[in-house]
Amino acid sequence: QVQLVESGGGLVQPGGSLRLSCAASVSIFGKYTVAWYRQGPGKQRELVARIPAGGMANCHDSVKARFSISRDNAKKMVTLQMNDLKREDTAVYYCKLQSAPYDYWGQGTQVTVSS
């Protein structure tokens, strides 16, 4: 059973930064693609960033100048560094691990950008 636990969310002022982490309980973390999604109020869940196993990380165009994704295979963790946060970044952020044909999701962590 794969479990993903996100942490690092919270309340931050516009222009601030947060670092989200996702810890995975899986035997060989390095062989999986992992990603961060978010779901804002009244919105559909959307892809924020993904990092394939051994591949190049990429972020959605709307955040790539401000966010970055990285992974530590030894620690079985993926992180999302978010800088220059904007009110529209307010959402629940979810970690996803792809193990075809299954996707595994964390419980989500709330990020609120407000003054």
C-alpha positions as a Markdown table, in Angstrom:
| # | Residue | x | y | z |
|---|---|---|---|---|
| 1 | Gln | 0.0 | 0.0 | 0.0 |
| 2 | Val | 1.5 | 3.3 | -1.1 |
| 3 | Gln | 1.0 | 6.2 | 1.2 |
| 4 | Leu | 1.9 | 9.8 | 0.5 |
| 5 | Val | 1.9 | 12.5 | 3.3 |
| 6 | Glu | 2.2 | 16.1 | 2.4 |
| 7 | Ser | 3.4 | 18.8 | 4.7 |
| 8 | Gly | 4.4 | 22.5 | 4.7 |
| 9 | Gly | 1.2 | 24.2 | 3.8 |
| 10 | Gly | -0.1 | 27.2 | 5.7 |
| 11 | Leu | -1.0 | 30.9 | 5.5 |
| 12 | Val | 1.4 | 33.2 | 3.8 |
| 13 | Gln | 1.2 | 36.8 | 2.6 |
| 14 | Pro | 1.3 | 37.7 | -1.1 |
| 15 | Gly | 4.9 | 37.6 | -2.3 |
| 16 | Gly | 5.9 | 35.1 | 0.4 |
| 17 | Ser | 7.3 | 31.6 | 0.0 |
| 18 | Leu | 6.4 | 28.1 | 1.1 |
| 19 | Arg | 8.1 | 24.8 | 0.7 |
| 20 | Leu | 5.8 | 21.8 | 0.4 |
| 21 | Ser | 7.1 | 18.3 | 1.0 |
| 22 | Cys | 5.6 | 14.9 | 0.3 |
| 23 | Ala | 7.0 | 11.8 | 1.9 |
| 24 | Ala | 6.3 | 8.4 | 0.2 |
| 25 | Ser | 6.1 | 5.0 | 1.7 |
| 26 | Val | 7.1 | 2.9 | -1.3 |
| 27 | Ser | 9.9 | 0.5 | -1.8 |
| 28 | Ile | 11.8 | 2.0 | -4.8 |
| 29 | Phe | 10.7 | 5.6 | -4.9 |
| 30 | Gly | 13.2 | 6.5 | -7.7 |
| 31 | Lys | 11.4 | 4.6 | -10.4 |
| 32 | Tyr | 8.1 | 6.5 | -10.2 |
| 33 | Thr | 6.9 | 9.8 | -11.7 |
| 34 | Val | 5.7 | 12.1 | -9.0 |
| 35 | Ala | 3.8 | 15.3 | -9.3 |
| 36 | Trp | 2.1 | 18.1 | -7.5 |
| 37 | Tyr | -1.5 | 19.1 | -8.2 |
| 38 | Arg | -3.7 | 21.7 | -6.7 |
| 39 | Gln | -7.4 | 22.4 | -6.4 |
| 40 | Gly | -8.5 | 26.0 | -5.7 |
| 41 | Pro | -12.0 | 27.0 | -4.4 |
| 42 | Gly | -14.6 | 26.1 | -7.0 |
| 43 | Lys | -12.0 | 24.9 | -9.4 |
| 44 | Gln | -10.9 | 21.6 | -10.9 |
| 45 | Arg | -7.8 | 19.9 | -9.8 |
| 46 | Glu | -4.9 | 21.0 | -12.0 |
| 47 | Leu | -1.3 | 19.8 | -12.5 |
| 48 | Val | 1.3 | 22.2 | -11.0 |
| 49 | Ala | 4.5 | 20.3 | -11.6 |
| 50 | Arg | 5.9 | 16.9 | -12.2 |
| 51 | Ile | 9.2 | 15.1 | -12.1 |
| 52 | Pro | 9.6 | 11.8 | -13.9 |
| 53 | Ala | 11.9 | 9.1 | -12.7 |
| 54 | Gly | 15.3 | 10.1 | -14.0 |
| 55 | Gly | 13.7 | 12.7 | -16.3 |
| 56 | Met | 13.5 | 16.5 | -16.5 |
| 57 | Ala | 11.2 | 18.3 | -14.1 |
| 58 | Asn | 8.7 | 20.6 | -15.5 |
| 59 | Cys | 6.1 | 23.1 | -14.1 |
| 60 | His | 2.9 | 24.4 | -15.5 |
| 61 | Asp | 3.4 | 27.6 | -17.5 |
| 62 | Ser | 1.4 | 29.6 | -15.0 |
| 63 | Val | 3.9 | 28.9 | -12.2 |
| 64 | Lys | 7.2 | 27.9 | -13.8 |
| 65 | Ala | 8.8 | 31.3 | -13.1 |
| 66 | Arg | 8.0 | 31.0 | -9.4 |
| 67 | Phe | 7.8 | 27.3 | -8.5 |
| 68 | Ser | 10.2 | 24.5 | -8.7 |
| 69 | Ile | 9.9 | 20.7 | -8.1 |
| 70 | Ser | 12.7 | 18.5 | -6.9 |
| 71 | Arg | 13.0 | 15.0 | -5.5 |
| 72 | Asp | 15.3 | 13.1 | -3.1 |
| 73 | Asn | 15.1 | 9.4 | -4.0 |
| 74 | Ala | 17.1 | 8.4 | -1.0 |
| 75 | Lys | 14.7 | 10.1 | 1.4 |
| 76 | Lys | 11.7 | 9.2 | -0.8 |
| 77 | Met | 10.5 | 12.7 | -0.9 |
| 78 | Val | 9.4 | 15.3 | -3.4 |
| 79 | Thr | 9.3 | 19.0 | -2.7 |
| 80 | Leu | 7.6 | 22.0 | -4.3 |
| 81 | Gln | 9.3 | 25.3 | -3.7 |
| 82 | Met | 6.9 | 28.1 | -4.2 |
| 83 | Asn | 8.1 | 31.7 | -4.3 |
| 84 | Asp | 6.4 | 35.0 | -4.9 |
| 85 | Leu | 3.0 | 33.5 | -4.0 |
| 86 | Lys | -0.1 | 35.1 | -5.3 |
| 87 | Arg | -3.7 | 35.0 | -4.0 |
| 88 | Glu | -4.6 | 32.8 | -6.9 |
| 89 | Asp | -2.2 | 30.2 | -5.7 |
| 90 | Thr | -4.6 | 29.5 | -2.8 |
| 91 | Ala | -5.6 | 25.9 | -3.0 |
| 92 | Val | -5.2 | 22.5 | -1.5 |
| 93 | Tyr | -2.0 | 21.0 | -2.9 |
| 94 | Tyr | -1.8 | 17.2 | -3.5 |
| 95 | Cys | 1.1 | 15.0 | -4.2 |
| 96 | Lys | 0.6 | 12.2 | -6.7 |
| 97 | Leu | 2.7 | 9.1 | -7.4 |
| 98 | Gln | 2.2 | 7.3 | -10.7 |
| 99 | Ser | 2.5 | 3.5 | -10.7 |
| 100 | Ala | 0.8 | 2.5 | -13.9 |
| 101 | Pro | -2.0 | 1.6 | -14.0 |
| 102 | Tyr | -2.6 | 3.3 | -10.6 |
| 103 | Asp | -2.3 | 6.8 | -9.3 |
| 104 | Tyr | -1.7 | 7.3 | -5.6 |
| 105 | Trp | -2.7 | 10.6 | -3.9 |
| 106 | Gly | -1.9 | 12.2 | -0.6 |
| 107 | Gln | -4.5 | 13.8 | 1.6 |
| 108 | Gly | -3.5 | 17.3 | 0.6 |
| 109 | Thr | -2.2 | 20.3 | 2.3 |
| 110 | Gln | -3.9 | 23.7 | 2.4 |
| 111 | Val | -2.0 | 26.8 | 1.1 |
| 112 | Thr | -3.7 | 30.1 | 1.7 |
| 113 | Val | -2.2 | 33.3 | 0.3 |
| 114 | Ser | -3.8 | 36.3 | 2.0 |
| 115 | Ser | -2.8 | 39.5 | 3.6 |
